[in-house]
Amino acid sequence: MTHYLNFLKTALLLFAVCCYSFIAYAQPYTDYLGAGHMNGITISSSNGGTSANNVANAVGLNPTEEDASRFLAQASFGANYETIQDVVNIGIEAWVDQQLLMPPTYLTPIAQSFYDGQVANGTINPAIEDYFGSDQATAAYMQIIMTSPDQLRHRVAYALSQLWVVSGMEEELSGNGFAISDYYDLLVANAFGNYRDIMSEMTLSVQMGHYLSHLNNPKADPDENIHPDENYAREIMQLFTIGLHELNMNGTYQLDASGDLIPTYDNNDIKEFAQVFTGLGGSVPSVYNPEGEVEFYSDIYDIDMTAPMIMYEEFHDESSKILLNGTVLPAGQTGMQDINDALDHLFNHPNVAPFVSHKLIQRLVTSNPSPDYIERVANVFADNGMGVRGDMQAVVKAILMDQEARRCAQRSNPTNGLLVEPLLRRTRFLKAFDPYNDQNVFYDDSYWFWEDTRQMVFHAPTVFNFYKPGYMPPGPIGTAGLTAPEFEIMYSATAIGYINQAYAWTWWEYPIGAAIGEEEIETFLDFTDEEALIDNHEALMDRLDLLLCHGNMTAFTRNNIISALNAIDQPWNEEDKVTLAVYLTLMSPDYVILK
């Protein structure tokens, strides 16, 4: 075992160090015609259509297993071999189209089922303490990710939840799991809708109103030293729509005559928008409201946090508002007229298309999309081809079907790719090996996972998410001027914490802490196909490369893991050898970096 122990020590160090150099990790490819190598090539078809170029850019070809695996890493929470084969057989675009047509599965009914199960087994006693918190909504989320067929919708909703952040770390939201599940369901419902609808839904949600403090936000009363809260007015511009500086359609910054960045708004603009978002309050009494009445200023515990806010006109500022670029909202409008006009004004700002497109590409495909990639997607955001702006179906499809997402050549591009965030590392591992238990239950509040990795769905530490989209880590990535958001939560403690998690998933056979209340439900993984390959180490590594590394496993990683398997100098059963191979693969840069 001496060789194995030495290799394991080396692997632990490699994970902590090599991940920080991911821009240098890429398999070499000899040059060839097609599959993304398009320079100087013009292709025409007999019918004169534009789809002929798909022959050479790889979009029109049936994917290989590796292509399908890589695609599913971008478009879902992970895939087993059968799902990969399904994409190979029907094609990537057909799979996307199927997913776009699937009806949504919602989190709240699953959360309700989880709650009912806890009441039934006595974990929750509504007569004494009717607690169902955000951590339990997180547990229900694991169930929906592991079982729902509409993977693409949830992948996009998850991406949106990292843009329109509402966090269960906040005290009142922490204690209301149904408020969290309802907030997420708003994103699920609109993930394939229109971005303008997302803006409206989020603006009127009690959850967002409470988190960014435009719930019970009154108009100014100078005599009482009351001024409209500016929090949401600022964040809807900075984080949700237009960003801090004027952009070109390709996401690059516009510059003024002096070569300086051009701000999109200033403090006066924030104050004007703050007046727009006055007068919103709760609409429906909560079960804890003994009088059953709701009014402006009603306490958060007295209102139903799953019902949208309504306008209380007497608390809305009726004066005129001067928005961006001198746009004026006339005095005397109703509160909702002001809000809808202001949202339309932001939605039609030229920055929205490149700003939102860039953020979604970062969450789904790559941390550093080229300006051309951003512009292609932004053009679809601006017009889906039928005169519709903000069509999320069209935007999502444009992101996933773009040549920069699909063509093989991108694997060798040193600036392409991303560090896979901890949550997705976990779900991709789980879904690759078909977890099962007697009850088909995968509730897991993920608290231990959060302690080790600092990521837990619905529990971002701030409105800026778990990591900032423009984060540039020190070292070769930052020196190259590249962003790598996920590295902001990758440091020595979380690198080791992730390794500990992977050890528990594999060696402890504890892949998911499925439970209903105090009732632990033992969950197993299916390694049958992998165990059948244990006598053929090359074939086993081919299998793990496909399932976990999407064809991107380097010879360095492969050879070292095979050396570890060969160096075992005492009898091991087949299951333990597979466990070793899987565990070391999970620690490799090839798994945690998606190219």
C-alpha positions in Angstrom: 0.0 0.0 0.0 3.0 2.3 0.2 2.7 3.4 -3.4 -1.0 4.1 -3.0 -0.4 6.2 0.1 2.2 8.2 -1.6 0.0 8.7 -4.6 -2.9 9.8 -2.3 -0.8 12.4 -0.6 0.2 13.7 -4.1 -3.4 13.8 -5.2 -4.5 15.8 -2.2 -1.8 18.4 -3.0 -2.6 18.4 -6.7 -6.3 19.2 -6.0 -5.5 22.1 -3.8 -2.8 23.5 -6.1 -3.7 22.4 -9.7 -7.2 23.8 -9.7 -5.7 27.3 -9.4 -4.0 26.8 -12.7 -6.9 25.5 -14.7 -6.4 27.9 -17.6 -3.3 25.8 -18.5 -5.2 22.5 -18.4 -6.4 21.4 -21.8 -5.9 18.3 -23.9 -3.9 18.9 -27.1 -5.8 18.4 -30.4 -4.3 18.1 -33.8 -5.9 20.4 -36.3 -8.6 19.2 -38.5 -11.4 20.5 -40.8 -14.8 21.0 -39.2 -16.1 20.6 -35.7 -15.5 24.2 -34.9 -12.5 24.9 -37.2 -14.2 27.3 -39.5 -11.6 30.0 -40.4 -11.8 30.7 -44.1 -14.5 28.1 -44.7 -17.8 28.9 -46.5 -20.4 26.2 -46.8 -23.6 26.4 -48.9 -26.6 24.1 -49.1 -28.8 23.3 -52.1 -31.8 25.0 -50.5 -29.8 28.2 -49.7 -30.5 27.9 -46.0 -28.1 29.1 -43.3 -28.0 25.8 -41.5 -25.3 24.5 -43.8 -22.6 25.9 -41.6 -23.7 23.5 -38.8 -21.9 20.8 -40.8 -18.6 22.3 -39.9 -19.3 24.0 -36.6 -20.4 20.7 -35.0 -23.8 22.0 -34.0 -25.5 19.9 -36.7 -23.7 16.7 -36.0 -24.9 13.9 -33.8 -22.8 14.2 -30.6 -20.3 11.6 -29.5 -20.6 10.3 -26.0 -18.0 12.8 -24.8 -19.9 15.7 -26.5 -23.1 14.6 -24.9 -21.6 14.2 -21.4 -20.0 17.7 -21.6 -23.3 19.2 -22.8 -25.2 17.6 -20.0 -22.7 19.0 -17.5 -23.7 22.5 -18.8 -27.5 21.9 -19.2 -28.4 19.7 -16.2 -27.3 18.7 -12.7 -25.5 15.6 -14.0 -26.2 12.5 -16.0 -25.9 8.7 -15.9 -24.7 6.6 -18.9 -28.3 6.1 -20.1 -29.0 9.8 -20.3 -25.8 10.4 -22.2 -26.8 7.7 -24.7 -30.2 9.4 -25.0 -28.6 12.6 -26.1 -26.3 10.7 -28.5 -29.3 9.1 -30.1 -31.6 12.1 -30.5 -29.0 14.9 -30.7 -28.3 17.9 -28.5 -30.8 20.3 -30.1 -33.6 17.8 -29.9 -32.9 17.2 -26.2 -33.0 20.9 -25.6 -36.3 21.2 -27.5 -37.8 18.3 -25.4 -36.7 20.0 -22.2 -38.2 23.4 -23.3 -41.6 21.7 -23.8 -41.6 19.8 -20.5 -44.1 21.1 -17.8 -42.4 22.4 -14.7 -42.0 20.5 -11.5 -42.3 22.9 -8.5 -40.5 22.8 -5.2 -43.3 23.8 -2.9 -45.4 20.6 -3.3 -42.3 18.6 -2.5 -41.5 20.8 0.5 -45.2 20.3 1.6 -44.7 16.6 1.3 -41.5 16.8 3.3 -43.3 18.9 6.0 -46.3 16.4 6.1 -43.9 13.5 6.6 -42.3 15.3 9.5 -45.7 16.0 11.1 -46.7 12.4 10.6 -43.6 11.0 12.3 -43.7 13.6 15.1 -40.6 15.6 14.2 -42.9 18.6 13.8 -45.8 19.2 16.1 -47.9 22.1 14.7 -49.6 22.5 18.1 -46.3 23.3 19.8 -43.7 24.6 17.3 -44.6 24.7 13.6 -41.1 25.2 12.3 -40.2 24.5 8.7 -37.1 26.6 7.9 -35.0 27.4 4.9 -32.7 24.5 5.6 -35.7 22.2 5.1 -36.5 23.9 1.8 -32.9 23.1 0.9 -33.5 19.4 1.8 -36.6 19.4 -0.5 -34.5 20.9 -3.2 -32.2 17.9 -3.2 -35.3 15.8 -3.8 -36.4 17.8 -6.9 -32.9 17.8 -8.4 -32.5 14.1 -8.0 -35.9 13.1 -9.4 -37.4 15.8 -11.6 -37.3 15.2 -15.4 -37.2 18.9 -16.3 -33.5 19.2 -15.6 -32.8 22.2 -18.0 -35.5 24.3 -16.4 -34.2 23.7 -13.0 -30.6 24.3 -14.1 -31.7 27.7 -15.5 -33.8 28.5 -12.4 -30.7 27.7 -10.3 -28.7 30.1 -12.4 -31.3 32.8 -12.0 -31.4 32.2 -8.2 -27.7 33.2 -8.2 -28.6 36.4 -10.1 -31.8 37.4 -8.3 -30.5 36.4 -4.8 -32.8 35.9 -1.9 -31.1 34.2 1.0 -32.2 31.9 3.8 -29.3 33.3 5.8 -31.6 36.2 6.6 -33.3 35.7 9.9 -37.0 35.8 8.9 -36.5 34.0 5.7 -34.4 31.4 7.6 -37.5 30.5 9.6 -39.9 30.2 6.6 -39.1 27.3 4.2 -42.3 27.8 2.2 -41.3 31.4 1.5 -38.0 30.1 0.1 -39.6 27.3 -2.0 -42.2 29.8 -3.4 -39.4 32.2 -4.3 -37.6 29.5 -6.2 -40.9 28.4 -7.9 -41.3 31.9 -9.3 -37.9 31.4 -11.1 -38.9 27.9 -12.2 -42.2 29.2 -13.6 -40.4 31.9 -15.6 -37.1 30.2 -16.5 -38.5 29.7 -20.0 -40.7 32.7 -20.0 -39.7 36.4 -20.5 -37.1 38.3 -18.6 -39.5 41.2 -18.2 -41.8 38.9 -16.3 -39.0 37.8 -14.0 -38.3 41.4 -13.2 -42.0 42.0 -12.3 -42.3 38.8 -10.3 -39.2 39.4 -8.3 -40.1 43.1 -7.7 -43.5 42.2 -6.2 -42.4 39.1 -4.2 -42.6 39.5 -0.5 -39.4 37.5 -0.2 -37.4 40.0 -2.3 -39.3 42.9 -0.8 -38.2 41.8 2.7 -34.6 40.9 1.7 -33.9 44.2 -0.1 -36.2 46.3 2.1 -38.8 47.7 -0.4 -41.6 45.9 1.6 -43.4 48.6 3.6 -41.3 51.3 2.0 -43.2 54.6 2.4 -42.9 57.8 0.5 -40.9 60.6 2.0 -42.1 62.5 5.0 -39.4 65.1 5.8 -41.1 66.2 9.0 -40.7 62.7 10.4 -37.3 62.3 8.7 -38.6 59.4 6.6 -37.0 58.8 3.2 -37.6 56.0 0.7 -35.3 53.0 1.1 -32.8 52.9 -1.7 -31.7 49.3 -1.4 -33.8 47.6 -4.1 -33.6 50.7 -6.4 -29.8 50.3 -6.4 -29.6 46.5 -6.7 -32.2 46.1 -9.5 -29.9 48.3 -11.6 -26.5 47.1 -10.4 -27.1 43.4 -10.1 -30.3 42.4 -11.9 -30.4 44.4 -15.1 -27.9 47.0 -16.3 -24.8 46.8 -14.2 -22.5 49.6 -13.2 -21.1 50.8 -16.5 -22.4 51.3 -20.1 -21.7 48.2 -22.3 -21.4 47.5 -25.9 -23.5 44.6 -27.2 -20.6 42.3 -26.9 -20.2 43.0 -23.2 -17.2 45.2 -23.4 -17.2 48.6 -21.7 -18.0 51.8 -23.6 -15.5 54.6 -22.9 -16.0 58.3 -22.9 -13.8 60.8 -24.8 -11.2 60.6 -22.0 -11.1 56.8 -22.1 -13.0 56.4 -18.9 -15.8 54.0 -18.1 -19.3 55.5 -18.4 -21.5 55.0 -15.3 -25.0 53.7 -16.0 -26.5 55.6 -13.1 -25.6 57.8 -10.1 -26.9 58.5 -6.6 -29.6 60.8 -7.9 -30.9 58.1 -10.2 -31.0 55.7 -7.2 -33.1 58.3 -5.2 -35.5 58.7 -8.1 -36.0 54.9 -8.5 -36.4 54.6 -4.7 -39.5 56.8 -5.0 -40.9 54.5 -7.6 -40.7 51.5 -5.3 -42.7 53.1 -2.5 -46.1 51.9 -1.3 -45.7 48.1 -1.6 -46.9 46.0 1.3 -48.2 42.5 2.2 -51.5 41.3 0.8 -52.6 38.1 2.6 -52.5 37.4 6.3 -50.3 34.6 7.6 -51.5 31.7 9.7 -49.9 33.5 12.7 -52.0 36.6 12.2 -54.7 36.4 14.9 -56.8 39.3 13.5 -56.5 38.0 10.0 -56.0 41.5 8.7 -53.1 43.0 6.6 -52.2 46.6 6.2 -49.2 48.7 5.2 -46.6 48.3 7.9 -47.9 44.9 8.9 -45.1 42.8 10.5 -43.4 40.2 8.3 -44.8 37.5 10.6 -48.3 38.7 10.0 -48.3 38.5 6.2 -48.2 35.4 4.0 -44.7 35.5 2.5 -45.8 33.4 -0.5 -48.3 36.0 -1.7 -47.1 38.9 -3.9 -47.1 42.4 -2.5 -49.8 44.9 -3.4 -49.8 48.7 -3.7 -51.0 51.0 -0.9 -51.5 54.2 -2.8 -51.5 56.5 0.2 -47.9 55.4 0.9 -46.7 55.8 -2.7 -44.8 58.8 -3.9 -47.0 60.5 -6.5 -44.5 63.1 -7.7 -42.8 62.9 -11.0 -39.6 60.9 -11.2 -36.6 61.5 -13.5 -35.1 58.1 -14.5 -32.1 57.3 -16.7 -31.2 59.5 -19.6 -33.8 62.0 -18.6 -36.8 59.8 -19.0 -39.7 61.2 -16.9 -42.5 59.5 -15.1 -45.3 62.0 -14.8 -46.7 63.0 -11.5 -50.1 61.6 -10.4 -49.7 58.1 -11.8 -50.7 55.1 -9.7 -48.1 53.2 -7.9 -48.2 50.2 -10.2 -48.1 52.5 -13.3 -44.9 53.9 -11.9 -43.4 50.5 -11.2 -44.4 49.0 -14.6 -43.1 52.0 -16.4 -39.8 51.9 -14.5 -39.4 48.2 -15.1 -40.1 48.7 -18.8 -37.5 51.5 -18.8 -34.9 49.2 -17.3 -35.8 46.2 -19.4 -35.4 48.2 -22.7 -32.0 49.6 -21.6 -29.3 48.5 -24.1 -27.2 47.1 -21.3 -29.7 44.5 -20.3 -29.1 42.1 -23.2 -25.3 41.8 -22.8 -25.4 42.1 -19.0 -27.9 39.2 -18.4 -26.5 37.1 -21.3 -23.0 37.3 -19.9 -24.2 36.3 -16.4 -26.1 33.3 -17.7 -23.3 32.1 -19.9 -21.0 32.2 -16.8 -23.4 30.1 -14.8 -23.9 27.5 -17.6 -20.9 27.3 -19.8 -17.7 29.3 -19.2 -16.4 32.0 -16.9 -14.8 34.0 -19.7 -17.0 34.0 -22.8 -15.6 35.8 -25.8 -17.1 39.1 -26.8 -18.5 37.4 -29.9 -20.2 34.8 -27.8 -21.8 37.4 -25.6 -22.9 39.4 -28.6 -24.5 36.4 -30.3 -26.6 35.6 -27.3 -27.3 39.3 -26.5 -28.7 39.7 -30.0 -31.1 36.9 -29.4 -32.1 38.4 -26.0 -32.8 41.7 -27.9 -34.8 40.0 -30.6 -35.7 36.3 -30.7 -36.2 36.5 -34.5 -39.9 37.3 -34.1 -39.6 40.8 -32.5 -39.7 39.6 -28.9 -37.2 40.9 -26.4 -36.1 38.9 -23.4 -37.4 35.5 -24.6 -35.7 33.1 -22.1 -36.3 30.0 -24.2 -34.4 31.6 -27.1 -31.7 32.9 -24.9 -31.1 29.6 -23.1 -31.0 27.7 -26.4 -28.6 30.3 -27.9 -26.3 29.9 -25.0 -26.2 26.1 -25.2 -26.2 25.7 -28.9 -23.6 28.4 -29.6 -20.4 27.2 -31.4 -18.4 28.3 -28.4 -20.3 26.0 -26.1 -20.4 23.1 -28.6 -17.4 22.9 -30.7 -14.6 20.5 -29.8 -11.9 23.1 -30.3 -13.0 24.9 -27.1 -11.5 22.2 -25.0 -8.1 23.3 -26.0 -8.8 27.0 -25.5 -6.8 27.9 -22.3 -9.3 30.7 -21.4 -12.4 28.5 -21.8 -14.1 26.7 -19.0 -15.0 27.1 -15.3 -14.4 25.8 -11.9 -17.4 23.6 -11.1 -19.1 25.0 -8.0 -19.4 22.6 -5.0 -23.1 22.0 -5.3 -22.8 20.8 -8.9 -19.8 18.7 -8.2 -22.0 16.9 -5.7 -25.1 16.5 -7.9 -23.1 15.4 -11.0 -21.4 12.7 -8.9 -24.7 11.5 -7.5 -26.6 11.4 -10.8 -23.8 9.6 -12.6 -24.2 6.6 -10.3 -28.0 6.3 -9.9 -28.6 6.8 -6.1 -31.4 4.7 -4.7 -33.1 3.8 -1.5 -36.3 2.0 -0.4 -38.4 5.2 -0.3 -36.9 7.1 -3.3 -36.3 9.9 -0.9 -33.3 12.2 -1.2 -34.1 15.0 1.3 -30.9 16.4 2.6 -30.5 19.8 4.3 -26.8 19.9 3.2 -25.7 21.6 6.4 -22.5 19.5 6.7 -21.9 20.1 3.0 -22.2 23.8 3.6 -19.8 23.7 6.5 -17.2 22.0 4.3 -17.7 23.9 1.0 -19.4 27.2 2.0 -22.2 26.6 -0.5 -25.8 25.7 0.3 -28.6 26.4 -2.1 -30.8 29.4 -1.1 -28.2 30.4 1.5 -25.8 32.9 -0.2 -24.1 35.1 2.3 -25.0 38.3 0.6 -27.1 39.7 -2.3 -23.9 39.3 -4.3 -24.3 35.5 -4.3 -21.7 33.0 -3.1 -19.1 34.7 -5.4 -19.0 37.8 -7.4 -19.2 37.4 -11.2 -16.1 39.5 -11.8 -13.9 37.8 -9.2 -10.3 37.4 -10.4 -8.3 35.1 -8.1 -4.7 35.9 -7.4 -2.2 33.9 -9.5 -2.1 33.0 -13.2 -5.8 33.4 -13.7 -6.0 37.0 -12.4 -2.6 37.8 -14.0 -4.1 36.8 -17.3 -7.0 39.2 -16.7 -9.5 36.4 -16.5 -12.5 36.0 -14.1 -13.2 32.8 -12.2 -16.1 33.5 -9.9 -16.3 30.1 -8.2 -12.7 30.4 -7.0 -13.9 33.0 -4.4 -15.1 30.1 -2.3 -12.1 27.9 -3.1 -9.4 28.2 -0.5 -7.5 25.8 1.7 -10.3 25.1 4.1 -12.9 24.4 1.4 -10.5 22.5 -0.8 -9.9 20.1 2.1 -13.5 20.2 3.0 -14.5 19.1 -0.5 -12.0 16.2 -0.3 -13.6 15.2 3.0 -17.0 15.3 1.4 -15.8 13.1 -1.5 -14.3 10.7 1.0 -17.7 10.4 2.8 -19.6 9.9 -0.5 -17.3 7.1 -1.5 -15.5 5.3 1.3 -18.1 5.9 4.0 -20.9 5.1 1.5 -22.7 8.2 2.7 -23.5 10.0 -0.6 -26.5 11.8 0.7 -28.0 12.4 4.1 -31.5 11.4 3.2 -33.9 11.7 6.1 -37.4 12.6 7.1 -37.0 14.3 10.5 -35.0 12.0 12.7 -35.5 9.0 10.4 -32.3 8.3 8.5 -32.8 6.7 5.1 -29.7 4.8 3.9 -28.9 5.6 0.3 -26.8 3.5 -2.1 -25.0 4.1 -5.4 -25.0 1.7 -8.3 -21.4 0.9 -9.3 -22.4 -2.4 -11.0 -21.1 -1.4 -14.5 -17.9 0.0 -13.1 -17.2 -3.1 -11.0 -17.5 -5.2 -14.1 -14.5 -3.3 -15.5 -12.2 -3.7 -12.5 -9.9 -6.2 -14.3 -9.5 -3.7 -17.2 -8.1 -0.5 -15.7 -8.0 1.3 -19.0 -11.7 0.6 -19.6 -12.6 1.6 -16.1 -10.9 4.9 -16.5 -12.6 5.4 -19.9 -15.9 5.0 -18.1 -15.1 7.4 -15.3 -13.7 9.9 -17.9 -17.0 9.8 -19.7 -19.2 10.0 -16.7 -17.3 12.4 -14.5 -14.7 14.3 -16.7 -16.7 14.4 -20.0 -13.8 13.1 -22.0 -11.4 15.7 -20.6 -9.3 13.4 -18.3 -5.6 14.1 -18.9 -3.1 11.3 -19.4 -1.5 12.5 -16.2 -4.6 11.9 -14.1 -5.4 8.6 -15.9 -1.9 7.2 -15.5 -1.6 8.1 -11.9 -4.9 6.6 -10.9 -4.1 3.4 -12.9 -0.7 3.4 -11.1 -2.5 3.5 -7.8 -4.7 0.6 -8.7 -1.8 -1.4 -9.9 0.2 -0.6 -6.8 -2.3 -2.2 -4.4 -0.2 -5.0 -2.9 -2.9 -6.8 -0.9 -6.3 -8.3 -1.9 -9.0 -5.7 -2.4 -12.5 -6.5 -3.4 -13.9 -5.1 -6.7 -16.0 -2.6 -4.9 -13.1 -1.1 -3.0 -11.0 -0.7 -6.2 -13.8 1.1 -7.9 -14.3 3.3 -4.9 -10.6 4.2 -5.0 -10.7 5.1 -8.7 -13.9 7.2 -8.3 -12.6 8.9 -5.2 -9.3 9.9 -6.9 -11.2 11.1 -10.0 -13.4 13.3 -7.9 -10.3 15.0 -6.4 -8.7 15.6 -9.8 -8.7 18.9 -11.6 -10.2 17.1 -14.6 -13.4 16.6 -12.6 -13.6 20.0 -10.9 -12.8 22.0 -14.0 -15.4 21.9 -16.8 -13.8 22.7 -20.2 
